[in-house]
Structures are given as structure tokens and as C-alpha cells.
């Protein structure tokens, strides 16, 4: 049994997000949905691809200089 807490999401569908951490740091896109494992989310990247990333890597782009 794992002691995994679900992430608390402040993101909603259509929010503009950026990967603030990880190997693809700086990638922007739109928040699509949380995965079944709520520590992960689907993001629609600018090129149209939908990819999954850990939610802890995401940040809202509003107010950020990109």
C-alpha cells in the first residue's frame, strides 16, 4: 500500500499553463483534465499534442513573463 495523497488542483479546463519543472520546462499549453491518478494531468500543448505531466510541475501562465 502506498501513502500517496492526491494533489489539490487549482487548475480548471482551458487554463493556460506552463511546465515550471521537469525535462520540458517552459512548454506552454492548456489544462485539459486531471488523470485518474490526480497527481497527473493532461495538457494540450501548442502543437496540438495532448501529453500527461505531473501536476506539481504546472504553473498558471497568467502574470508570468514567458
C-alpha angles and dihedrals in degrees: 000000000000125000094224118154118203114247118249107238123212089177126100131190112290097020113143108241140176130206100247093182140021134057094306094049112164095031110138129205147124126292109243107174147313115267123236085266095061091208086076132060138190115239126191104220123211091260090059096254117134111216135171122239135171107270091226088068093059129095132175112255094213107111094011124115107230 
